[in-house]
Amino acid sequence: MFGGVNADEIATLCYERFHQLPRRGKPEPGREWSLLAAVVKVTRWTPSEEVTKEVVSLATGTKCIGRTALSPNGDVLNDSHAEVIARRGCVRYLIQELHRTVTGGDSSVFCRAEQQGKWKLKPGVSFHFFTSHTPCGDASIIPMSDSQSLPCPPVTLVKDEDVKGQAKGSAVKRKAEGLDKGENIKLIHLEGKETADGIPDGRGNPQQSSLLNSSRSETPSQSRSAEGDTQNLSWMVLKDGGSSDSTGPRAQVPDIHRTGAKCVPGTEPDPLHAGGGYHQTGVLRVKPGRGEPTLSLSCSDKMARWGVLGFQGALLSHYLQEALYFTSVVVGKCPYSQEVMHRALVARCLHVSDLPAGFSLHPPMLIQASLEFPFSQGQTELQHKAGQGRISPCGAAISWSNVTEQPLDVTANGYKHGVTKKVLGTAKARSALCKLELFHSFLSLVSATDPSSLPSSLRASGLQTYWDYKRASQSYQQAWQQLHSQAFPLWPRNDRNLLKFH
């Protein structure tokens, strides 16, 4: 129990909700793995002090689409990482709850606020975020401090006179026939069994990997967008120049869990040094894609942003007197560092000031559960049987929301799972979570609101497109401007041409 939150209880609730879902879109046991995230609503009732918990949104997913697949119509789901889908599913739930309030019904979440046309959380209601693995990006750059938690055996320096190679910078390309002849090199050798039968590069492209990159100890958060395996290689090539002696004791080289997310343009690239110096820390990163870059910021970056702007988004900020923040972030059993999580999700924004009314720094409690997701990469490897083929991330993403219409939404490659090319561009292919569908749900909320009760920001003339409504949410945009200028100046701006749909 931490701050009144039982991490294992939250994890159990989320895993049970997942098991209750139908089979469609779930990973194939023993062959496919995925990641799970969820939003849990906690209500503390007075005067009894009884506490109830319910999952209001749940998601699985590991993929992103490349930048050339982005649609100006808002009809494609750009980012299908579980954390992002879980938040979007929660937005569906919040729109439904607001619809109930504006039409005179009863909501378990909102009550009328002091400002005209605004709503706020009912007393005793809080939201908690669960993710089965540390978020991709900065929160996954974790020191390897315990060999039992390592995804591969301990790393030691050895001198190998028989292996020669030619280094280019900090990386050496792997050739199909072996290493080119060249200068003497040192190898970091992994104690124990070698498992180097594939070299994914974080984008699922074996041919473009280097030995240095390939030797990274991949975890699910590093390879969510990889289409192939994330197996651990047994060698890391270093330039000669250290003081290791093959006749003396082997020196332990501290290492880190690494992320496939790349530094955003304008940031110094990762130094790619051995061990703990491989990555920069505390910087913005974009998620890797298969073959081409994505424009999706890492989950660490997006969750840090939620701690200042709230998780409700710009559209719902029209209706809310105050932004909505997660009280806690609970992480399932996986490689974890409290210090790194705080650095990634909290510390980067602690100095932000001059936020408009309704917004504040709201760092969540960070807690780890002791329960592992049954379809994690580690559990899938344990359950894998001969003849099942290569272990790979599940290609489908699942969203379940506690809404009355179409609570289950299964997607692949940004569209509804199983659709044919013939229906692409039509409503039959669209996910309920894509920008266009969420915008239409929001417009239905606006239409259902009595004109005399509309928030003032929605009474402006000329509101037509998705971007018009986002821009008209002035307090949210002011808060984002402060966060952008003070904490994340290199956060890429969205292409406005991708937001002008209606």
C-alpha positions as MATLAB code, in Angstrom:
seq = 'MFGGVNADEIATLCYERFHQLPRRGKPEPGREWSLLAAVVKVTRWTPSEEVTKEVVSLATGTKCIGRTALSPNGDVLNDSHAEVIARRGCVRYLIQELHRTVTGGDSSVFCRAEQQGKWKLKPGVSFHFFTSHTPCGDASIIPMSDSQSLPCPPVTLVKDEDVKGQAKGSAVKRKAEGLDKGENIKLIHLEGKETADGIPDGRGNPQQSSLLNSSRSETPSQSRSAEGDTQNLSWMVLKDGGSSDSTGPRAQVPDIHRTGAKCVPGTEPDPLHAGGGYHQTGVLRVKPGRGEPTLSLSCSDKMARWGVLGFQGALLSHYLQEALYFTSVVVGKCPYSQEVMHRALVARCLHVSDLPAGFSLHPPMLIQASLEFPFSQGQTELQHKAGQGRISPCGAAISWSNVTEQPLDVTANGYKHGVTKKVLGTAKARSALCKLELFHSFLSLVSATDPSSLPSSLRASGLQTYWDYKRASQSYQQAWQQLHSQAFPLWPRNDRNLLKFH';
ca = [
       0.000    0.000    0.000;
       1.433    3.372   -1.042;
      -0.463    6.583   -0.449;
      -3.681    4.587   -0.116;
      -3.091    2.839   -3.457;
      -2.522   -0.921   -3.523;
      -0.455   -1.522   -6.652;
      -1.128   -5.261   -6.829;
      -4.837   -4.666   -6.428;
      -4.791   -2.235   -9.363;
      -2.766   -4.680  -11.487;
      -5.073   -7.591  -10.655;
      -8.137   -5.546  -11.573;
      -6.639   -4.689  -14.961;
      -5.457   -8.220  -15.748;
      -8.875   -9.635  -14.844;
     -10.592   -7.117  -17.110;
      -8.305   -8.193  -19.941;
      -9.077  -11.881  -19.399;
     -12.807  -11.117  -19.613;
     -12.444   -9.721  -23.141;
     -13.101  -11.947  -26.162;
     -10.194  -13.659  -27.900;
     -10.105  -11.336  -30.928;
      -6.942   -9.261  -31.112;
      -5.208  -10.964  -28.197;
      -1.670  -12.327  -28.550;
      -1.243  -15.972  -29.482;
      -0.079  -17.700  -26.260;
       3.553  -18.734  -26.378;
       4.278  -16.934  -29.655;
       3.116  -13.300  -29.415;
       3.539  -10.741  -26.659;
       2.005   -7.350  -26.009;
       1.787   -4.567  -23.460;
      -1.237   -3.562  -21.445;
      -2.321   -0.208  -20.052;
      -5.513    0.892  -18.326;
      -7.245    3.720  -16.524;
      -8.873    2.888  -13.197;
     -11.481    5.112  -11.582;
     -11.413    5.088   -7.776;
     -14.348    6.459   -5.789;
     -14.162    7.079   -2.061;
     -17.686    7.371   -0.734;
     -18.592    9.482    2.276;
     -19.448    9.173    5.084;
     -18.870    5.386    4.924;
     -15.333    5.757    3.508;
     -16.065    2.759    1.301;
     -13.752    2.639   -1.741;
     -14.764    1.225   -5.114;
     -12.463    0.677   -8.094;
     -13.352    0.035  -11.711;
     -11.471   -0.125  -14.981;
     -12.928    2.481  -17.337;
     -10.474    2.009  -20.208;
      -8.065   -0.774  -21.115;
      -5.726   -1.264  -24.059;
      -2.999   -3.431  -25.522;
      -0.648   -2.489  -28.322;
       2.971   -1.995  -29.385;
       2.857   -0.350  -32.824;
       2.996    3.031  -34.583;
       2.424    3.993  -38.196;
       5.116    5.751  -40.215;
       4.891    9.400  -41.135;
       3.946    8.696  -44.758;
       0.879    6.772  -43.559;
      -0.552    9.765  -41.665;
      -3.921   10.903  -42.956;
      -5.169   14.497  -43.385;
      -8.671   13.163  -42.717;
      -7.986   12.096  -39.132;
      -9.247    8.602  -39.911;
      -6.097    6.635  -39.012;
      -4.923    5.732  -35.516;
      -1.364    7.071  -35.548;
      -0.038    5.676  -32.260;
      -1.183    2.280  -31.032;
       1.025    1.926  -27.982;
      -1.061    0.661  -25.090;
      -0.605    3.783  -22.946;
      -1.813    6.092  -25.713;
      -4.806    3.915  -26.576;
      -5.801    3.600  -22.915;
      -5.893    7.396  -22.577;
      -7.920    7.806  -25.776;
     -10.340    5.135  -24.576;
     -10.698    7.086  -21.344;
     -11.547   10.211  -23.365;
     -14.418    8.223  -24.952;
     -15.621    7.380  -21.459;
     -15.381   11.006  -20.287;
     -17.329   12.256  -23.318;
     -20.103    9.799  -22.467;
     -20.163   10.965  -18.841;
     -20.303   14.620  -19.885;
     -23.113   13.804  -22.319;
     -25.109   12.420  -19.408;
     -24.595   15.547  -17.334;
     -25.484   18.068  -20.047;
     -28.689   16.173  -20.863;
     -29.851   16.131  -17.234;
     -28.738   12.598  -16.422;
     -26.586   11.388  -13.555;
     -22.860   10.941  -13.945;
     -20.605    8.975  -11.626;
     -17.723   11.302  -12.535;
     -18.808   14.928  -12.954;
     -20.793   17.558  -11.117;
     -21.492   21.178  -12.008;
     -18.640   23.630  -11.394;
     -18.759   27.278  -10.411;
     -18.037   28.651  -13.883;
     -20.915   28.734  -16.340;
     -20.983   25.724  -18.636;
     -18.126   24.043  -16.764;
     -17.938   20.744  -14.888;
     -15.565   19.235  -12.362;
     -14.834   15.883  -10.751;
     -17.218   14.772   -8.047;
     -15.686   14.703   -4.545;
     -13.900   11.427   -3.851;
     -13.342   10.532   -7.529;
      -9.791    9.988   -8.785;
      -8.163    8.320  -11.776;
      -5.147    6.027  -11.731;
      -3.038    4.865  -14.657;
      -1.697    1.329  -14.979;
       0.893    0.092  -17.447;
       2.311   -3.425  -17.515;
       5.782   -2.150  -18.465;
       7.756    1.045  -18.048;
       6.800    3.535  -20.791;
       8.997    3.598  -23.889;
      11.552    6.363  -24.149;
      13.316    7.955  -21.197;
      11.572    5.894  -18.501;
      13.012    2.700  -19.998;
      16.674    3.756  -19.861;
      17.222    1.868  -16.625;
      20.514    0.743  -15.021;
      20.986   -3.000  -14.863;
      21.582   -3.408  -11.163;
      20.483   -6.989  -10.603;
      21.453   -9.930  -12.800;
      18.133  -11.595  -12.036;
      16.319   -8.723  -13.721;
      18.574   -8.639  -16.763;
      17.166   -9.745  -20.089;
      20.555  -11.320  -20.865;
      23.535  -12.634  -18.806;
      26.031  -10.300  -17.123;
      28.512   -8.469  -19.372;
      32.285   -8.852  -18.923;
      35.318   -7.591  -20.847;
      37.530  -10.199  -22.510;
      40.430   -9.908  -24.925;
      39.984  -12.045  -27.998;
      43.038  -12.204  -30.264;
      41.244  -14.284  -32.863;
      38.478  -11.834  -33.656;
      39.298   -8.774  -35.710;
      37.103   -6.004  -37.064;
      37.049   -2.534  -38.431;
      35.240    0.074  -36.320;
      33.309    2.955  -37.794;
      32.653    5.509  -35.069;
      31.097    3.675  -32.176;
      29.473    0.909  -34.205;
      30.681   -1.872  -36.492;
      28.450   -3.313  -39.159;
      27.859   -6.994  -38.995;
      28.700   -8.799  -42.225;
      26.963  -11.988  -43.248;
      30.307  -13.786  -43.527;
      31.742  -12.348  -40.310;
      33.795   -9.334  -39.280;
      36.184   -7.691  -41.742;
      39.864   -7.929  -41.008;
      41.286   -4.879  -39.275;
      42.510   -3.523  -35.993;
      42.440   -5.418  -32.734;
      39.205   -4.995  -30.841;
      37.858   -5.875  -27.458;
      34.650   -7.761  -27.077;
      32.196   -7.586  -24.286;
      31.343  -11.220  -23.799;
      28.144  -12.425  -22.193;
      28.511  -15.153  -19.616;
      26.269  -18.057  -20.389;
      24.386  -19.205  -23.469;
      24.634  -17.193  -26.670;
      21.368  -16.330  -28.374;
      22.505  -14.405  -31.440;
      20.283  -15.738  -34.155;
      18.829  -12.363  -35.233;
      19.815   -8.734  -35.179;
      16.787   -6.438  -34.960;
      17.617   -2.747  -34.878;
      14.618   -1.398  -32.979;
      12.703   -0.995  -36.228;
      12.659   -4.690  -37.000;
      15.260   -4.350  -39.768;
      18.067   -6.887  -39.314;
      20.192   -5.663  -42.223;
      20.706   -2.159  -40.862;
      21.837   -3.175  -37.389;
      25.319   -2.760  -36.037;
      26.919   -5.092  -33.547;
      26.984   -2.313  -31.025;
      23.311   -1.539  -31.480;
      22.337   -5.167  -31.716;
      23.920   -6.125  -28.446;
      21.530   -3.932  -26.517;
      19.405   -5.716  -23.983;
      15.998   -5.277  -25.514;
      12.899   -5.059  -23.381;
       9.310   -4.702  -24.592;
       9.386   -0.936  -24.205;
      12.341   -0.722  -26.560;
      10.846   -2.777  -29.335;
       7.143   -1.964  -29.399;
       7.348   -0.948  -33.003;
       9.641   -3.737  -34.095;
       8.022   -6.287  -36.357;
      10.619   -8.971  -35.643;
      12.129  -10.607  -32.600;
      13.912   -8.673  -29.896;
      16.451  -11.312  -29.004;
      19.574  -10.463  -27.077;
      22.930  -10.682  -28.807;
      26.047  -11.975  -27.153;
      28.718   -9.513  -28.305;
      29.397   -5.796  -28.200;
      32.381   -4.459  -30.178;
      34.581   -1.790  -28.628;
      37.641    0.071  -29.915;
      40.942   -1.130  -28.514;
      42.299    1.244  -25.921;
      41.153   -0.044  -22.549;
      43.332   -1.590  -19.883;
      41.770   -5.024  -19.785;
      44.111   -7.994  -19.611;
      42.822  -11.399  -20.644;
      45.028  -13.056  -17.999;
      43.635  -10.946  -15.203;
      40.175  -10.814  -13.634;
      37.309   -9.891  -15.926;
      36.015   -6.395  -15.305;
      32.283   -6.015  -14.896;
      30.833   -3.403  -17.252;
      27.660   -1.757  -15.916;
      24.974   -1.579  -18.564;
      21.493   -0.175  -19.018;
      18.227   -1.302  -20.490;
      17.950    0.536  -23.782;
      15.170    2.106  -25.787;
      14.539    2.005  -29.511;
      13.040    5.511  -29.406;
      15.231    8.067  -31.197;
      16.157   11.586  -30.058;
      13.968   14.243  -31.683;
      15.503   16.469  -34.383;
      17.547   19.264  -32.870;
      18.806   17.094  -30.008;
      22.338   15.737  -29.876;
      22.137   12.077  -30.913;
      22.784    9.288  -28.447;
      26.561    8.882  -27.912;
      26.290    5.079  -28.233;
      29.119    4.512  -25.768;
      29.446    1.157  -24.077;
      27.365    0.417  -21.017;
      25.645    3.282  -19.244;
      26.909    5.870  -21.718;
      24.907    4.507  -24.623;
      21.972    6.930  -24.308;
      21.355   10.524  -23.431;
      18.774   10.800  -20.667;
      15.983   13.289  -20.082;
      15.508   14.130  -23.773;
      12.470   13.927  -26.031;
      12.285   10.870  -28.262;
      10.162    9.643  -31.162;
       9.033    6.058  -31.427;
      10.717    3.816  -33.958;
       8.765    2.436  -36.885;
       9.309   -0.353  -39.335;
      11.633    0.995  -41.988;
      10.553    4.653  -41.774;
      10.473    7.146  -38.907;
       7.291    7.981  -37.036;
       6.190   11.372  -35.730;
       4.862    9.915  -32.470;
       6.584   11.072  -29.295;
       7.561    8.378  -26.798;
       5.111    7.342  -24.104;
       7.469    8.755  -21.464;
       7.190   12.179  -23.103;
       3.427   12.026  -23.532;
       2.882   10.937  -19.931;
       5.127   13.737  -18.674;
       2.947   16.155  -20.640;
      -0.204   14.717  -19.037;
       1.250   15.679  -15.633;
       0.964   19.367  -16.604;
      -1.810   19.602  -19.210;
      -3.968   16.775  -17.882;
      -5.104   13.681  -19.755;
      -8.442   15.090  -20.950;
      -7.005   16.820  -24.038;
      -7.815   20.163  -25.621;
     -11.402   19.417  -26.681;
     -12.714   18.326  -23.278;
     -10.941   21.270  -21.652;
     -13.767   23.397  -23.084;
     -16.119   21.711  -20.593;
     -13.862   21.309  -17.559;
     -13.060   23.903  -14.939;
      -9.832   22.097  -14.081;
      -7.612   19.684  -15.984;
      -7.808   16.004  -15.029;
      -4.671   14.399  -13.644;
      -3.742   10.844  -12.744;
      -3.300   10.413   -9.018;
      -0.892    7.530   -9.499;
       0.977    5.631  -12.192;
       1.274    1.937  -11.378;
       3.760   -0.200  -13.317;
       3.587   -3.987  -13.518;
       6.468   -6.338  -12.792;
       9.342   -5.507  -15.189;
      12.786   -3.854  -15.056;
      12.035   -0.711  -13.047;
      13.766    2.245  -11.417;
      11.920    4.715   -9.231;
      14.602    7.330   -9.881;
      14.367    6.924  -13.661;
      10.564    7.010  -13.649;
      10.669   10.246  -11.645;
      13.219   11.723  -14.041;
      11.160   10.820  -17.099;
       7.612   11.590  -15.935;
       8.053   14.278  -13.277;
      11.420   16.030  -12.985;
      11.531   17.390  -16.541;
       8.462   19.557  -15.858;
       8.902   20.569  -12.214;
      10.204   24.039  -13.088;
       7.257   24.976  -15.328;
       5.460   28.080  -14.026;
       2.882   30.718  -14.968;
       0.222   28.204  -15.954;
      -3.310   29.497  -16.547;
      -6.142   28.862  -14.086;
      -7.223   25.236  -14.046;
      -3.739   23.867  -14.762;
      -0.966   23.021  -12.322;
       1.998   20.738  -11.829;
       0.426   17.491  -10.775;
       3.087   14.782  -10.442;
       1.515   11.356   -9.882;
       2.582    8.851   -7.274;
       4.870    6.292   -8.946;
       4.391    2.733   -7.744;
       5.387   -0.711   -8.943;
       3.263   -3.837   -8.619;
       4.732   -7.314   -8.135;
       2.484   -8.939  -10.750;
       3.589   -9.511  -14.343;
       1.296   -9.338  -17.361;
       0.696  -12.941  -18.538;
       1.323  -11.885  -22.158;
       4.533   -9.955  -21.488;
       7.572  -10.744  -23.609;
       9.210  -12.574  -20.697;
       6.168  -14.740  -19.981;
       5.735  -15.477  -23.691;
       9.330  -16.696  -23.904;
       8.734  -19.003  -20.947;
       5.598  -20.445  -22.560;
       7.107  -20.764  -26.037;
       7.128  -24.282  -27.491;
       9.067  -25.803  -30.359;
       7.240  -25.463  -33.646;
       5.417  -22.235  -32.753;
       7.692  -20.088  -34.872;
       9.523  -16.933  -33.858;
       8.316  -14.918  -30.899;
       7.079  -11.509  -32.036;
       4.970   -8.575  -30.812;
       1.266   -8.932  -31.494;
       0.205   -6.981  -34.573;
      -3.242   -6.075  -33.251;
      -4.188   -3.458  -30.675;
      -7.200   -3.755  -28.372;
      -9.206   -0.964  -26.799;
     -12.029   -1.538  -24.346;
     -13.915    1.442  -22.901;
     -16.725    1.512  -20.386;
     -19.164    3.022  -22.895;
     -22.532    1.833  -24.103;
     -21.819    1.927  -27.854;
     -19.031   -0.191  -29.314;
     -16.991   -0.660  -26.130;
     -14.515   -2.985  -27.885;
     -12.312   -1.651  -30.677;
      -9.657   -3.909  -32.246;
      -7.257   -2.359  -34.745;
      -4.188   -3.148  -36.844;
      -2.024   -0.721  -38.803;
      -4.225    2.171  -37.682;
      -7.513    0.736  -38.975;
     -10.129   -1.686  -37.708;
      -8.754   -5.178  -37.549;
      -9.611   -7.329  -40.554;
     -10.860   -4.621  -42.922;
     -10.103   -4.891  -46.635;
      -8.574   -2.240  -48.866;
     -11.960   -1.788  -50.498;
     -13.397   -0.081  -47.397;
     -10.369    2.068  -46.500;
     -11.424    5.698  -46.302;
     -14.935    4.801  -45.143;
     -16.492    4.676  -41.681;
     -16.277    0.869  -41.747;
     -12.493    1.057  -41.555;
     -12.209    3.699  -38.835;
     -11.256    3.008  -35.253;
     -13.521    4.557  -32.629;
     -10.329    6.109  -31.202;
      -9.074    7.943  -34.287;
      -9.120   11.735  -34.223;
     -12.097   11.970  -36.577;
     -14.326    9.650  -34.520;
     -13.436   11.301  -31.212;
     -14.088   14.698  -32.817;
     -17.509   13.549  -34.008;
     -18.293   12.285  -30.501;
     -17.280   15.660  -29.116;
     -19.487   17.481  -31.642;
     -22.400   15.288  -30.541;
     -21.732   16.445  -26.978;
     -21.762   20.083  -28.120;
     -25.033   19.555  -30.012;
     -26.630   17.955  -26.950;
     -25.680   20.902  -24.741;
     -28.331   23.574  -24.255;
     -27.063   26.729  -26.031;
     -27.520   28.757  -22.844;
     -25.231   26.301  -21.014;
     -22.457   26.183  -23.578;
     -19.021   27.171  -22.283;
     -18.040   30.622  -23.563;
     -15.147   29.191  -25.575;
     -17.625   27.189  -27.684;
     -19.779   30.198  -28.561;
     -17.240   31.717  -30.922;
     -18.152   31.925  -34.588;
     -16.202   30.127  -37.266;
     -15.645   26.861  -35.388;
     -15.650   24.178  -38.072;
     -12.570   21.981  -38.186;
     -10.886   19.815  -35.585;
      -8.067   22.356  -35.394;
     -10.548   25.225  -34.931;
     -11.987   23.569  -31.831;
      -8.563   22.672  -30.416;
      -7.261   26.202  -30.956;
     -10.387   27.712  -29.350;
      -9.546   25.890  -26.108;
      -7.507   28.910  -25.071;
      -6.548   27.958  -21.513;
      -5.298   24.577  -22.691;
      -3.297   26.188  -25.497;
      -1.795   28.709  -23.074;
      -0.763   25.901  -20.717;
       0.762   23.978  -23.606;
       2.675   27.073  -24.712;
       4.186   27.444  -21.228;
       5.124   23.760  -21.098;
       6.546   23.878  -24.610;
       8.687   26.962  -24.042;
       9.937   26.046  -20.561;
      10.367   22.259  -20.683;
       9.980   20.860  -24.197;
      11.081   23.474  -26.765;
      12.069   20.739  -29.240;
       8.677   19.017  -29.140;
       7.769   18.792  -32.857;
       4.791   20.868  -33.976;
       1.904   19.055  -35.619;
       1.367   19.674  -39.295;
      -1.759   21.832  -39.321;
      -2.786   20.295  -42.649;
      -3.332   17.017  -40.787;
      -5.777   18.682  -38.373;
      -8.161   20.566  -40.680;
     -10.779   17.860  -41.076;
     -14.373   18.024  -39.915;
];
